[in-house]
Amino acid sequence: MVIRSVTDERVYADAPADPSVPSLDQTPESQSSPDIKARAVARKRNGYGLSQGDVVLNTPDTVRSVVRDNVESALKEAGFDVVNSTDVAASRAMEVDVRIRKFWLWLQPGVMVGTIRSRIATDIRFGSEMQVSVEAETSQPGQIFSEAAWTKAVSVATEAYRTQVRNQLSDKR
């Protein structure tokens, strides 16, 4: 198998009331930089729901690269041979296309404890033969939501996603 493409089809809203809806700080979506959109995974909010900034992946990581890496790992863990697109064998390998529908984390405040929730959803197409839809959700309770807490939440979310991909593909082998 060769991962031919990973497309980011996430849609951002301008200042939604629901924190689970992707949005970017105080900049209208149409004016947000493509670099920020490619790396954004959450929007920090205070207890009143007001924006406190974006949570973005560290350069050079993007949502596309993180999903690609996790799909590749899951395929290998499920027992599939994955080749690089530059390998000679790539021309004979089944092509895999990944469509990212959701990749978002948000804070759900609580009285004493808040929770960082996540949702990652993709469609993975294998040639013209099969498509698998994968969705993973996680919750990380805490009291202090530092950069380290957001980083850990992203790690937990991507691990849950990779496990879901592996489990769904293990049956298809």
KEKE-305168 format. One line per 2 residues: their letters; for each residue x, y, z of C-alpha. Coordinates in nm, 2 decimals. Layout:
BEGIN
a	X/Y/Z | ... .
***
This chain:
BEGIN
mv	0.00/0.00/0.00 | 0.11/0.36/-0.06 .
ir	-0.06/0.66/0.09 | -0.12/0.87/-0.21 .
sv	-0.30/1.17/-0.06 | -0.43/1.31/0.27 .
td	-0.67/1.60/0.24 | -0.78/1.83/0.52 .
er	-1.15/1.90/0.47 | -1.22/2.05/0.81 .
vy	-1.46/2.35/0.81 | -1.41/2.64/1.05 .
ad	-1.69/2.86/1.18 | -1.66/3.23/1.29 .
ap	-1.71/3.25/1.67 | -1.94/2.96/1.73 .
ad	-2.11/2.92/2.07 | -2.03/2.55/2.08 .
ps	-1.66/2.49/2.15 | -1.67/2.16/1.97 .
vp	-1.71/2.35/1.64 | -1.37/2.43/1.49 .
sl	-1.29/2.81/1.49 | -0.98/3.03/1.50 .
dq	-0.92/3.29/1.77 | -1.07/3.62/1.68 .
tp	-0.99/3.62/1.31 | -1.26/3.54/1.06 .
es	-1.20/3.21/0.89 | -1.17/3.37/0.55 .
qs	-0.88/3.59/0.68 | -0.69/3.32/0.87 .
sp	-0.36/3.21/0.74 | -0.34/2.88/0.56 .
di	-0.04/2.78/0.79 | -0.25/2.83/1.10 .
ka	-0.55/2.64/0.95 | -0.32/2.35/0.86 .
ra	-0.18/2.33/1.22 | -0.48/2.44/1.43 .
va	-0.63/2.17/1.66 | -0.82/2.36/1.92 .
rk	-0.92/2.71/2.04 | -0.86/2.80/2.40 .
rn	-1.16/2.96/2.58 | -1.21/3.10/2.92 .
gy	-1.50/3.01/3.16 | -1.72/3.27/2.98 .
gl	-1.65/3.11/2.64 | -1.43/3.40/2.52 .
sq	-1.14/3.32/2.30 | -0.80/3.29/2.46 .
gd	-0.60/3.19/2.15 | -0.55/2.89/1.92 .
vv	-0.38/2.56/2.00 | -0.16/2.47/1.70 .
ln	0.08/2.19/1.63 | 0.45/2.28/1.64 .
tp	0.61/2.35/1.30 | 0.66/2.15/1.08 .
dt	0.37/1.93/1.19 | 0.03/1.98/1.03 .
vr	-0.29/1.79/1.09 | -0.24/1.62/0.75 .
sv	0.11/1.50/0.85 | 0.00/1.38/1.19 .
vr	-0.30/1.19/1.03 | -0.07/1.05/0.76 .
dn	0.18/0.92/1.01 | -0.09/0.76/1.23 .
ve	-0.26/0.59/0.93 | 0.07/0.46/0.81 .
sa	0.15/0.32/1.16 | -0.19/0.17/1.19 .
lk	-0.17/0.00/0.85 | 0.17/-0.15/0.95 .
ea	0.03/-0.26/1.29 | -0.26/-0.42/1.12 .
gf	-0.01/-0.63/0.91 | -0.02/-0.44/0.58 .
dv	0.30/-0.36/0.38 | 0.33/0.02/0.33 .
vn	0.58/0.16/0.09 | 0.69/0.52/0.04 .
st	0.56/0.69/-0.27 | 0.91/0.72/-0.41 .
dv	0.98/0.35/-0.38 | 0.99/0.14/-0.70 .
aa	0.72/-0.08/-0.55 | 0.48/0.22/-0.52 .
sr	0.37/0.19/-0.88 | 0.23/-0.16/-0.81 .
am	0.09/-0.09/-0.46 | -0.27/-0.02/-0.38 .
ev	-0.33/0.35/-0.34 | -0.47/0.48/-0.01 .
dv	-0.64/0.82/0.01 | -0.74/0.98/0.34 .
ri	-1.00/1.25/0.39 | -0.99/1.44/0.72 .
rk	-1.34/1.54/0.82 | -1.28/1.63/1.18 .
fw	-0.97/1.68/1.40 | -1.06/1.91/1.69 .
lw	-1.01/1.94/2.06 | -1.20/2.16/2.30 .
lq	-1.23/2.24/2.66 | -1.55/2.16/2.85 .
pg	-1.53/2.36/3.17 | -1.65/2.22/3.50 .
vm	-1.69/2.34/3.86 | -1.37/2.19/3.99 .
vg	-1.24/1.99/3.70 | -1.26/2.06/3.33 .
ti	-1.22/1.82/3.04 | -1.03/1.84/2.71 .
rs	-1.24/1.65/2.46 | -1.13/1.55/2.11 .
ri	-1.29/1.41/1.80 | -1.10/1.28/1.50 .
at	-1.29/1.15/1.20 | -1.16/1.04/0.86 .
di	-1.26/0.84/0.55 | -0.99/0.61/0.42 .
rf	-1.03/0.48/0.06 | -0.83/0.18/-0.06 .
gs	-0.81/0.20/-0.44 | -1.16/0.17/-0.57 .
em	-1.24/-0.14/-0.37 | -1.32/-0.02/-0.02 .
qv	-1.37/0.28/0.20 | -1.35/0.28/0.58 .
sv	-1.48/0.56/0.80 | -1.30/0.60/1.13 .
ea	-1.40/0.82/1.43 | -1.23/0.84/1.76 .
et	-1.32/1.05/2.06 | -1.13/1.11/2.39 .
sq	-1.17/1.29/2.72 | -0.88/1.42/2.94 .
pg	-0.99/1.56/3.27 | -0.78/1.82/3.45 .
qi	-0.77/2.14/3.65 | -0.48/2.33/3.48 .
fs	-0.48/2.35/3.10 | -0.13/2.44/3.01 .
ea	0.05/2.39/2.68 | 0.17/2.06/2.82 .
aw	-0.19/1.95/2.89 | -0.30/2.04/2.53 .
tk	0.00/1.85/2.39 | -0.08/1.54/2.60 .
av	-0.45/1.56/2.49 | -0.34/1.57/2.12 .
sv	-0.12/1.27/2.19 | -0.40/1.08/2.36 .
at	-0.64/1.17/2.07 | -0.41/1.05/1.80 .
ea	-0.33/0.73/1.98 | -0.70/0.66/2.01 .
yr	-0.74/0.73/1.64 | -0.45/0.51/1.54 .
tq	-0.60/0.23/1.75 | -0.94/0.27/1.59 .
vr	-0.78/0.26/1.24 | -0.58/-0.05/1.33 .
nq	-0.88/-0.23/1.48 | -1.10/-0.16/1.18 .
ls	-0.84/-0.26/0.93 | -0.73/-0.58/1.11 .
dk	-1.06/-0.73/1.01 | -1.00/-0.64/0.64 .
r	-0.67/-0.82/0.61 .
***
